[in-house]
Amino acid sequence: MSKSRLMRDAFIDEIYKSAINDQDIIFISADFGAAALDDFRENLPDQFIHAGISEQNMVDVAVGLALTGKKVFLYAMAPFITTRCYEQTKAVISSMRLPITLIAVGVGLGYDHATLTHFTTEDVAIMRALNGIRLLTPVDSDSAAYIAKECINNPKFTYVRLERNPQPDLYGNELESHFDEGYVCLNQGNDIAIISSGCMTHKAIEVRNILLKNEIDIGVIDVFRIKPLNQSSLPNLLSGYKAILTLEEQMLDGGFGGAILELLADEGICIPVKRVGIKDNFEVVNGNREYLNKLYSIDVESTVGAVNELIDKVK
């Protein structure tokens, strides 16, 4: 699989192309670092606002514009568009269910060497707790572009989680046929399903390929819509497995794996689930993403071991 362009460029390019013919589209950025912003800034200055490092104020400006009927997109680094302006997002956007799209770049450990100030190991937990939010995580640049189109054509209160670095092309052009479902079953296995989202889905595929060499057939499911989760076909799919492993670059407390457990409990599905993610009291250190994933036991090797443990339990 080849590396693709940056998710943020794919996403912003789609908004820009639509904004050319739709003056109601407004893009507000706290960051000038994205190459895709150049066209917006130069060619559509009346539809582009550089808010500077003032994310709370950026949200307030977006609210005012949304109340006048504008389709507003907010873009910033992941930790700053979530935790820094959480109060404004909760008290105004969420409570009024305004159709504003929050675009976060560098989710999880994407800004690895910047350490904790730039990590978002809790953004799934805090953002999915907001009332009325739609939470989307593309897996590659093509799926990011399609999600952008959906946010334009069907504006809702939405949080989009983008990777900072390019991801291998996986299934982006097929997303249209799966968008309403909120997930894509990449591989149908016999006994155990690995459920993941975003960049960790690529690791899940690596894990599956390793286990296939040992004649262990594992299913892989990418859940790109973490909220609202599919409450019909996804539970039916999961109920066909003997066990499930969730894989995430998030704190386990309130994270993606917890959302899957809630879904299973609500639907009365009782099967073993093992969550692989970042445990409470993790060590805050500097290092690249590969090093940090290994340190937190969410790398491919550790996940293979976790799957083997799960297999032993359900034999």
C-alpha positions in Angstrom: 0.0 0.0 0.0 1.4 3.4 -1.0 1.6 6.4 1.2 -0.9 9.1 0.4 -1.0 12.9 0.9 -1.7 14.4 4.3 -5.2 14.0 5.6 -5.5 17.6 6.5 -4.7 18.7 2.9 -7.3 16.2 1.5 -9.9 17.4 3.9 -9.3 21.2 3.5 -9.0 20.9 -0.3 -12.6 19.5 -0.4 -13.9 22.4 1.7 -12.0 24.9 -0.5 -13.5 23.5 -3.7 -17.0 23.7 -2.3 -16.4 27.2 -0.8 -15.6 28.6 -4.3 -19.3 28.2 -5.2 -20.8 28.5 -1.7 -20.1 31.8 0.1 -21.8 30.5 3.2 -18.8 28.2 3.9 -16.4 29.9 6.4 -13.1 28.4 7.4 -11.5 29.5 10.7 -7.9 28.4 11.5 -5.6 28.7 14.5 -2.8 27.4 12.3 -1.0 28.7 9.2 1.1 25.5 8.9 -1.1 23.6 6.4 -0.2 23.9 2.7 -3.9 23.5 1.8 -4.7 26.7 3.6 -2.8 28.8 1.0 -5.5 28.8 -1.6 -8.1 29.7 1.0 -6.1 32.6 2.4 -5.2 33.9 -1.1 -8.3 33.3 -3.1 -11.1 33.4 -0.6 -10.1 36.0 2.0 -13.7 36.8 2.9 -14.3 33.2 3.8 -11.1 32.5 5.7 -10.3 33.8 9.2 -6.9 33.3 10.9 -7.8 33.3 14.6 -4.3 33.0 15.8 -3.5 31.1 19.0 -6.9 31.9 20.6 -9.0 28.7 20.2 -11.6 29.7 22.8 -12.3 32.9 20.9 -12.3 31.0 17.6 -15.2 28.9 18.9 -17.1 32.0 19.9 -16.6 33.6 16.5 -17.8 30.4 14.9 -20.9 30.3 17.0 -21.9 33.8 15.9 -21.4 32.9 12.2 -23.3 29.7 12.5 -26.3 31.6 14.0 -26.4 33.6 10.8 -26.6 30.5 8.7 -23.0 30.0 7.8 -21.4 26.6 7.4 -18.4 26.9 9.8 -15.3 24.8 9.9 -12.7 25.2 12.7 -9.2 23.9 12.3 -6.5 23.5 14.9 -4.0 21.1 16.5 -5.9 18.4 18.3 -5.1 19.2 21.9 -6.0 22.9 21.5 -9.3 22.5 19.6 -10.5 19.9 22.3 -9.3 20.5 25.8 -8.4 24.2 25.5 -11.8 25.3 24.3 -13.9 22.5 25.8 -16.1 24.8 27.9 -17.1 26.9 24.9 -17.8 23.8 22.8 -19.9 22.3 25.6 -21.8 25.4 26.7 -22.6 26.8 23.2 -22.0 24.5 20.2 -23.2 21.3 22.0 -26.1 22.9 23.9 -27.4 24.6 20.8 -26.5 21.8 18.4 -25.0 24.2 16.0 -23.8 22.6 12.7 -20.1 23.4 13.3 -17.3 21.0 12.3 -14.2 20.9 14.5 -11.2 19.6 12.6 -8.4 18.3 14.8 -5.0 17.4 13.4 -2.4 15.2 15.2 -4.7 13.1 17.3 -3.4 10.5 19.8 0.4 10.6 19.9 0.7 12.3 16.5 2.8 15.1 18.0 5.1 12.6 19.6 8.2 14.6 20.4 6.1 17.5 21.9 5.1 15.2 24.8 2.0 15.7 26.9 1.1 19.2 26.0 0.5 18.1 22.5 -0.9 14.6 23.1 -4.6 13.8 22.8 -4.8 10.5 24.5 -8.2 11.4 26.0 -10.0 13.2 23.1 -12.3 10.3 22.3 -13.4 10.1 25.9 -14.1 13.8 26.4 -15.5 14.5 23.0 -17.9 11.6 22.8 -19.3 12.7 26.1 -20.6 15.9 24.5 -24.3 16.0 23.7 -25.3 15.6 20.1 -21.8 15.3 18.6 -20.8 13.2 15.6 -17.3 11.8 16.0 -15.5 10.7 12.8 -12.0 9.3 12.3 -10.8 8.7 8.7 -8.3 6.0 8.0 -6.5 7.5 5.0 -6.6 10.7 2.9 -9.3 9.5 0.5 -11.7 8.7 3.4 -10.8 12.1 4.9 -11.8 13.8 1.7 -15.1 11.9 1.6 -15.9 12.8 5.2 -15.2 16.5 4.3 -17.9 16.2 1.6 -20.3 14.8 4.1 -19.7 17.6 6.6 -20.4 20.1 3.8 -23.5 18.4 2.4 -24.9 17.3 5.8 -23.7 19.9 8.3 -23.9 18.8 12.0 -22.0 19.3 15.2 -19.0 17.2 14.3 -15.6 16.4 15.5 -13.2 15.1 12.9 -9.9 13.4 14.0 -7.1 13.7 11.5 -3.7 12.1 11.6 -0.7 14.5 11.4 1.4 12.1 9.1 0.4 10.4 5.9 -1.3 7.0 6.2 -1.2 4.2 3.7 -4.3 4.1 1.3 -6.7 1.6 2.7 -10.2 1.8 1.4 -11.0 5.5 1.1 -12.9 5.4 -2.2 -15.2 2.8 -0.8 -16.3 4.9 2.1 -19.3 6.2 0.3 -21.0 2.8 0.3 -20.3 2.3 4.1 -20.7 5.8 5.4 -24.2 5.3 6.8 -23.1 2.1 8.6 -20.2 3.9 10.3 -17.7 1.1 10.0 -16.0 -1.1 7.4 -15.3 -4.8 7.8 -11.9 -5.1 6.2 -11.5 -8.8 6.9 -14.0 -11.4 8.0 -12.3 -13.8 10.5 -13.5 -17.0 12.1 -13.0 -16.5 15.9 -11.7 -13.1 17.0 -12.3 -9.6 15.7 -9.9 -6.7 16.1 -11.8 -3.5 16.2 -10.0 -0.2 15.8 -10.1 3.2 14.2 -7.8 5.6 12.3 -4.1 4.9 12.3 -4.5 2.0 14.7 -6.5 0.1 12.0 -3.3 -0.1 10.0 -1.6 -1.7 13.0 -4.5 -4.1 13.3 -4.0 -5.2 9.7 -0.3 -5.8 10.5 -1.3 -7.9 13.5 -3.7 -10.0 11.3 -1.0 -10.6 8.7 1.4 -11.9 11.3 -1.2 -14.2 12.8 -2.2 -15.5 9.4 1.3 -17.0 9.1 0.3 -19.1 12.2 -3.0 -20.0 10.5 -4.9 -17.8 12.9 -7.7 -16.1 11.0 -8.6 -12.7 12.6 -11.3 -10.3 11.5 -10.5 -6.6 11.3 -13.1 -3.9 11.6 -12.5 -0.2 11.2 -15.0 1.9 13.0 -14.7 5.4 11.6 -17.8 6.8 13.2 -17.1 6.4 16.9 -20.3 8.3 17.8 -23.0 7.5 17.2 -22.0 3.9 17.0 -24.0 1.6 14.7 -26.7 -0.1 16.9 -28.0 -2.6 14.4 -25.6 -4.2 11.9 -22.4 -3.7 14.0 -23.7 -5.6 17.0 -25.0 -8.4 14.7 -21.5 -8.6 13.1 -19.7 -8.7 16.5 -22.0 -11.3 18.0 -20.7 -13.8 15.4 -17.2 -13.8 17.0 -16.0 -15.8 20.0 -14.1 -12.8 21.3 -13.2 -9.2 20.5 -10.0 -7.1 20.9 -10.2 -3.3 20.7 -7.1 -1.4 19.8 -6.6 2.3 20.4 -4.0 5.0 21.0 -6.2 6.4 23.8 -6.5 6.2 27.5 -8.6 3.1 28.2 -10.8 5.1 30.6 -13.7 6.3 28.5 -12.0 5.6 25.3 -12.8 3.7 22.1 -12.8 0.3 23.7 -15.2 1.5 26.4 -17.6 2.7 23.7 -17.6 -0.8 22.1 -18.2 -2.3 25.6 -21.2 0.0 26.1 -22.6 -0.9 22.7 -22.4 -4.7 23.5 -23.9 -4.2 27.0 -26.8 -2.1 25.6 -27.5 -4.8 23.0 -27.2 -7.6 25.5 -24.3 -9.3 23.7 -22.1 -11.2 26.2 -18.7 -12.2 24.6 -15.2 -11.7 25.9 -13.5 -8.4 25.2 -9.9 -7.4 25.7 -9.0 -3.7 25.4 -5.5 -2.7 24.2 -4.8 0.9 24.9 -2.9 3.3 27.1 -3.3 2.4 30.8 -3.8 4.9 33.6 -0.6 6.3 35.2 1.3 6.0 31.9 4.8 7.4 31.9 5.2 10.8 30.3 8.4 10.8 28.3 9.9 12.2 25.1 10.3 9.9 22.1 9.0 9.1 18.7 5.6 7.5 18.1 7.0 4.0 17.5 8.9 4.2 20.8 5.9 5.4 22.7 3.6 2.8 21.2 6.0 0.1 22.4 6.4 1.7 25.8 2.6 1.8 26.3 2.3 -1.8 24.9 0.1 -0.8 22.0 2.6 -1.6 19.3 2.2 -4.5 16.8 4.2 -7.0 18.8 2.4 -6.3 22.0 -1.0 -6.5 20.2 -0.1 -9.9 18.7 0.7 -11.1 22.2 -2.7 -9.8 23.5 -4.5 -11.6 20.7 -2.7 -14.8 21.5 -3.7 -14.4 25.2 -7.3 -13.9 24.2 -7.2 -17.0 21.9 -6.0 -19.1 24.8 -8.9 -17.9 26.9 -11.6 -18.8 24.4 -10.3 -22.1 23.3 
